[in-house]
Amino acid sequence: MLLALFDISLPANAEIFFRQLMSITAFEVFEIGDVVNAILSLEKTDPVNENYNALGFESVYFINNMGTLFIVFLIYPVMMLVEYLLRLVAEKCDSVKGVHLTVKYAVYWNLLITLVFESYSMIAICCLIHFEYISFSQPG
């Protein structure tokens, strides 16, 4: 197993530190795992092992492990739609052009780059866990 390569035993104080660090990187504002499981009709899964559970990866499902960061990724297409609507309005109204340009650069440059840079490690770990336990019988 690929995850067996990363099976490292951590002291208790390091586990507490890394759990807090992972909750910060996942923007854990509130728990979305139960809501996602109810919406997608997913079975609750056990964590890969106790070390992953200690770090906050409590499931083998990508969305559950991403936490609130997944909602941030869902906001990005909404912002693209807002930019498109502002572009349509800016073609007819000159006073909206400045707002449109600000939103355009924020959406296609600032927001995208910030999302990728601040979440690549979280996405990589969640993908690694999910691909190790991939199942085609459930939408999770």
C-alpha positions as CSV (number, residue, x, y, z in Angstrom):
1,M,0.0,0.0,0.0
2,L,1.2,3.5,-0.8
3,L,-0.1,5.0,2.4
4,A,2.0,2.5,4.4
5,L,5.1,4.5,3.3
6,F,3.7,7.5,5.3
7,D,2.8,5.6,8.4
8,I,4.8,7.5,11.0
9,S,4.3,7.3,14.7
10,L,4.1,10.8,16.3
11,P,4.4,11.9,19.9
12,A,1.1,13.1,21.5
13,N,2.2,16.8,21.6
14,A,3.1,16.6,17.9
15,E,-0.3,15.1,17.0
16,I,-2.1,17.9,18.8
17,F,0.1,20.5,17.0
18,F,-0.5,18.9,13.6
19,R,-4.2,18.5,14.2
20,Q,-4.5,22.2,14.9
21,L,-2.3,23.0,11.9
22,M,-4.4,20.8,9.6
23,S,-7.6,22.4,10.8
24,I,-6.2,25.8,9.9
25,T,-5.1,24.7,6.5
26,A,-8.5,23.1,5.8
27,F,-10.3,26.3,7.0
28,E,-12.3,24.1,9.4
29,V,-15.0,26.6,10.4
30,F,-17.6,23.9,10.9
31,E,-17.9,20.1,10.2
32,I,-19.4,19.3,6.8
33,G,-18.8,15.5,6.8
34,D,-22.2,14.5,8.2
35,V,-24.0,16.9,5.8
36,V,-22.1,15.6,2.8
37,N,-22.7,12.0,3.8
38,A,-26.4,12.7,4.1
39,I,-26.6,14.5,0.7
40,L,-24.6,12.0,-1.3
41,S,-25.9,8.9,0.7
42,L,-22.4,7.9,1.7
43,E,-21.5,5.3,4.3
44,K,-19.5,6.6,7.2
45,T,-15.9,5.2,6.9
46,D,-13.2,4.7,9.3
47,P,-9.9,6.6,9.0
48,V,-6.9,5.1,7.3
49,N,-5.2,4.6,10.6
50,E,-4.9,6.3,14.0
51,N,-2.2,8.7,12.8
52,Y,-4.3,10.0,10.0
53,N,-7.2,10.4,12.4
54,A,-5.0,12.3,14.7
55,L,-4.2,14.8,11.9
56,G,-7.9,15.3,11.0
57,F,-8.3,12.9,8.1
58,E,-11.2,11.0,9.6
59,S,-12.5,9.4,6.4
60,V,-11.3,8.0,3.1
61,Y,-13.6,10.4,1.2
62,F,-12.0,13.4,-0.5
63,I,-14.8,15.9,0.3
64,N,-15.0,14.8,4.0
65,N,-11.3,15.3,4.5
66,M,-11.2,18.7,2.7
67,G,-13.6,20.1,5.2
68,T,-14.8,23.7,4.8
69,L,-12.1,24.2,2.1
70,F,-14.3,22.3,-0.3
71,I,-17.0,25.1,0.1
72,V,-14.3,27.7,-0.8
73,F,-13.7,25.7,-4.0
74,L,-17.5,25.8,-4.7
75,I,-17.5,29.6,-4.4
76,Y,-15.0,30.0,-7.3
77,P,-17.5,29.1,-10.1
78,V,-20.0,31.5,-8.5
79,M,-17.4,34.2,-8.6
80,M,-16.9,33.4,-12.3
81,L,-20.6,33.8,-12.9
82,V,-20.6,37.2,-11.1
83,E,-17.7,38.3,-13.2
84,Y,-19.6,37.3,-16.4
85,L,-22.7,39.2,-15.3
86,L,-20.6,42.3,-14.4
87,R,-19.0,42.1,-17.9
88,L,-22.4,42.2,-19.5
89,V,-23.4,45.2,-17.4
90,A,-20.1,46.9,-18.0
91,E,-20.7,46.9,-21.7
92,K,-23.7,49.1,-21.3
93,C,-22.8,51.1,-18.2
94,D,-19.4,52.8,-18.0
95,S,-19.5,53.3,-14.2
96,V,-19.4,49.5,-13.6
97,K,-16.2,49.0,-15.7
98,G,-13.9,49.7,-12.8
99,V,-15.7,47.2,-10.6
100,H,-15.7,44.6,-13.4
101,L,-12.0,44.9,-13.9
102,T,-11.3,44.6,-10.2
103,V,-13.5,41.5,-9.9
104,K,-12.0,40.1,-13.1
105,Y,-8.4,40.3,-12.0
106,A,-9.4,39.0,-8.5
107,V,-11.2,36.0,-9.9
108,Y,-8.9,34.9,-12.6
109,W,-5.6,35.8,-10.9
110,N,-5.6,36.5,-7.2
111,L,-8.3,34.1,-6.1
112,L,-7.2,31.2,-8.2
113,I,-3.5,31.6,-7.3
114,T,-4.3,32.0,-3.6
115,L,-6.5,28.9,-3.6
116,V,-3.9,26.8,-5.3
117,F,-0.9,28.0,-3.2
118,E,-2.7,27.7,0.1
119,S,-4.4,24.4,-0.4
120,Y,-2.1,22.2,-2.5
121,S,-0.8,20.2,0.4
122,M,-4.3,19.5,1.7
123,I,-5.5,18.5,-1.7
124,A,-2.5,16.2,-2.3
125,I,-3.0,14.4,1.0
126,C,-6.7,14.0,0.4
127,C,-6.2,12.7,-3.1
128,L,-3.6,10.3,-1.9
129,I,-6.0,8.9,0.7
130,H,-8.9,8.8,-1.7
131,F,-7.0,7.1,-4.5
132,E,-5.7,4.4,-2.2
133,Y,-9.3,3.5,-1.2
134,I,-11.1,4.3,-4.5
135,S,-14.5,2.6,-5.0
136,F,-16.7,2.8,-8.1
137,S,-19.8,1.6,-6.2
138,Q,-20.4,4.9,-4.4
139,P,-20.4,8.5,-5.5
140,G,-17.8,9.4,-2.7
